């Protein structure tokens, strides 16, 4: 399998407004080609030794692996959580035209 160099970053936020602000910042600096915001996500998780749950929004960020560290820094500055979820997954394949578009639309 050929390495694409593209990744998807998942970030949960406490509100849709927070998600939009983070998306706007990342996109305005051309660190991502596209960001989807999914709202109304039911999350269940362990926090400080207790089972907890929350309604969250999820950002799905399409970008290049080389921009991951910069995006993590941008998200941390804007995020309200003490420990924000920021996880990256490699894109192992897909529409070559779309993958090329991700590369062309991001800078850095």
VEXDREN-2710 file (C-alpha; in Angstrom, 1 decimal):
% VEXDREN-2710
k/r/px/py/pz
1/UNK/0.0/0.0/0.0
2/UNK/1.3/3.4/-1.0
3/UNK/1.7/6.1/1.7
4/UNK/-0.5/9.0/0.9
5/UNK/1.0/11.6/3.3
6/UNK/-2.6/12.6/4.2
7/UNK/-4.2/12.2/7.6
8/UNK/-7.6/12.7/9.3
9/UNK/-7.5/14.4/12.7
10/UNK/-10.4/13.9/15.1
11/UNK/-11.0/16.6/17.7
12/UNK/-14.0/16.6/20.2
13/UNK/-15.3/19.9/21.6
14/UNK/-17.8/20.8/24.2
15/UNK/-19.9/22.9/21.8
16/UNK/-20.6/23.5/18.2
17/UNK/-19.4/27.1/18.6
18/UNK/-16.1/26.0/19.9
19/UNK/-15.8/23.5/17.0
20/UNK/-16.5/26.3/14.5
21/UNK/-13.9/28.6/16.1
22/UNK/-11.2/26.0/15.9
23/UNK/-12.2/25.0/12.4
24/UNK/-12.1/28.7/11.3
25/UNK/-8.6/29.2/12.8
26/UNK/-7.1/26.0/11.3
27/UNK/-8.6/26.7/7.9
28/UNK/-7.7/30.4/7.9
29/UNK/-4.1/29.4/8.3
30/UNK/-4.4/26.8/5.5
31/UNK/-3.4/24.0/7.8
32/UNK/-6.3/21.9/6.5
33/UNK/-8.1/21.5/3.2
34/UNK/-11.5/20.6/4.7
35/UNK/-13.0/20.3/8.2
36/UNK/-16.4/18.7/8.9
37/UNK/-18.2/19.5/12.1
38/UNK/-20.5/16.8/13.5
39/UNK/-22.8/17.9/16.3
40/UNK/-24.9/16.1/18.8
41/UNK/-22.4/13.3/19.4
42/UNK/-23.0/11.3/22.6
43/UNK/-19.6/10.6/24.3
44/UNK/-19.0/8.3/27.2
45/UNK/-15.6/8.2/28.8
46/UNK/-13.5/7.8/31.9
47/UNK/-12.5/11.2/33.5
48/UNK/-10.6/11.5/36.8
49/UNK/-11.5/8.0/37.9
50/UNK/-15.2/8.2/37.1
51/UNK/-17.4/7.2/34.2
52/UNK/-18.8/10.4/32.6
53/UNK/-20.7/11.4/29.5
54/UNK/-21.3/14.6/27.5
55/UNK/-22.9/15.9/24.3
56/UNK/-20.0/17.0/22.1
57/UNK/-19.1/18.1/18.6
58/UNK/-16.5/16.4/16.5
59/UNK/-14.1/18.0/14.0
60/UNK/-13.0/15.8/11.2
61/UNK/-9.9/17.5/9.8
62/UNK/-8.3/16.5/6.5
63/UNK/-4.7/17.6/6.1
64/UNK/-1.1/16.5/5.6
65/UNK/0.8/14.5/8.2
66/UNK/3.5/17.2/8.1
67/UNK/1.1/19.7/9.6
68/UNK/0.0/17.6/12.6
69/UNK/2.2/19.3/15.2
70/UNK/1.1/22.8/14.1
71/UNK/-2.6/21.8/14.2
72/UNK/-2.2/20.3/17.7
73/UNK/-0.7/23.6/18.8
74/UNK/-3.5/25.6/17.3
75/UNK/-6.2/23.4/18.8
76/UNK/-4.7/23.5/22.3
77/UNK/-4.6/27.3/22.3
78/UNK/-8.3/27.5/21.4
79/UNK/-9.7/24.4/23.3
80/UNK/-11.6/24.6/26.6
81/UNK/-10.7/21.0/27.7
82/UNK/-7.8/20.4/30.0
83/UNK/-6.9/17.3/27.9
84/UNK/-8.5/17.8/24.5
85/UNK/-8.9/14.7/22.2
86/UNK/-6.6/15.3/19.2
87/UNK/-5.9/12.0/17.4
88/UNK/-4.6/11.5/13.9
89/UNK/-5.3/8.6/11.6
90/UNK/-3.4/7.9/8.4
91/UNK/-5.3/7.9/5.1
92/UNK/-4.1/4.8/3.5
93/UNK/-5.9/5.3/0.2
94/UNK/-8.7/7.0/-1.5
95/UNK/-9.7/9.1/-4.5
96/UNK/-6.3/10.3/-5.9
97/UNK/-7.9/13.5/-7.1
98/UNK/-9.2/14.2/-3.5
99/UNK/-5.8/13.3/-1.9
100/UNK/-4.0/15.6/-4.4
101/UNK/-6.5/18.4/-3.5
102/UNK/-5.7/18.0/0.2
103/UNK/-2.0/18.5/-0.6
104/UNK/-2.6/21.5/-2.9
105/UNK/-4.9/23.3/-0.5
106/UNK/-2.7/23.2/2.6
107/UNK/0.5/25.1/3.3
108/UNK/3.4/24.1/5.4
END
